[in-house]
Amino acid sequence: MLEVKKLKKRFGSNVVLNDISFNVSKGDIISIVGPSGSGKSIIAMNIAKEYAMKHKVDAYYVQLSPEQTKTSL
């Protein structure tokens, strides 16, 4: 099971995510929807980062520009 509790993310004084919580059980299929800039990718990146840290693996996020590709989380 994946459990996200009170996820918060800010960039400087700009709060991007505030108090996001949800559970995903084995076999569940989920979708995160929202307008552009609402934090969907930030949620996914934070989940990947936490997984990578817990399991001691390198994680990378692919950006749109080649210069930013393979930027470490």
VMD Tcl script that draws the C-alpha trace (Angstrom):
set ca {
  {0.00 0.00 0.00}
  {1.10 3.55 -0.74}
  {0.20 6.08 1.90}
  {0.79 9.81 1.52}
  {0.18 11.89 4.63}
  {0.09 15.68 4.79}
  {2.40 16.24 1.81}
  {3.54 19.85 1.68}
  {5.79 21.48 -0.87}
  {6.86 25.07 -1.26}
  {9.26 26.97 -3.44}
  {10.38 29.94 -1.39}
  {7.23 31.60 -0.09}
  {5.05 30.00 -2.81}
  {3.10 27.04 -1.34}
  {2.54 24.53 -4.16}
  {1.02 21.65 -2.17}
  {-0.56 21.89 1.26}
  {-1.75 18.96 3.36}
  {-2.21 16.39 0.57}
  {-3.13 12.92 1.90}
  {-4.31 9.73 0.18}
  {-3.94 5.94 0.20}
  {-3.49 3.58 -2.74}
  {-4.03 -0.13 -2.12}
  {-2.43 -2.95 -4.09}
  {-4.25 -3.36 -7.40}
  {-5.75 0.14 -7.36}
  {-5.52 2.29 -10.45}
  {-5.45 6.01 -9.76}
  {-5.41 9.22 -11.73}
  {-4.27 12.63 -10.56}
  {-6.06 15.35 -12.52}
  {-6.01 19.11 -12.37}
  {-5.20 22.20 -14.35}
  {-1.71 23.04 -15.52}
  {0.45 24.16 -12.63}
  {-1.69 22.56 -9.93}
  {1.08 20.27 -8.62}
  {0.38 16.91 -10.26}
  {3.99 16.36 -11.28}
  {5.25 17.60 -7.91}
  {3.19 14.88 -6.18}
  {4.66 12.19 -8.47}
  {8.23 13.47 -8.05}
  {7.93 13.50 -4.26}
  {6.59 9.93 -4.21}
  {9.48 8.82 -6.47}
  {12.01 10.64 -4.30}
  {10.73 9.04 -1.09}
  {10.73 5.60 -2.72}
  {14.28 6.08 -3.98}
  {15.52 7.21 -0.58}
  {13.80 4.32 1.22}
  {15.15 1.71 -1.20}
  {18.55 3.37 -1.76}
  {18.23 3.77 -5.52}
  {19.04 6.71 -7.75}
  {16.00 8.53 -9.13}
  {15.94 10.95 -12.00}
  {13.28 13.25 -13.40}
  {13.34 13.89 -17.15}
  {12.78 17.55 -17.98}
  {11.58 18.91 -21.30}
  {14.91 20.45 -22.31}
  {18.02 18.32 -22.98}
  {20.07 20.58 -20.68}
  {17.87 19.66 -17.72}
  {17.56 15.94 -18.49}
  {18.72 13.59 -15.75}
  {18.57 16.20 -12.99}
  {18.81 14.40 -9.70}
  {15.84 14.69 -7.36}
}
mol new
graphics top color blue
foreach p $ca { graphics top sphere $p radius 0.5 }
foreach p [lrange $ca 0 end-1] q [lrange $ca 1 end] { graphics top cylinder $p $q radius 0.2 }
display resetview
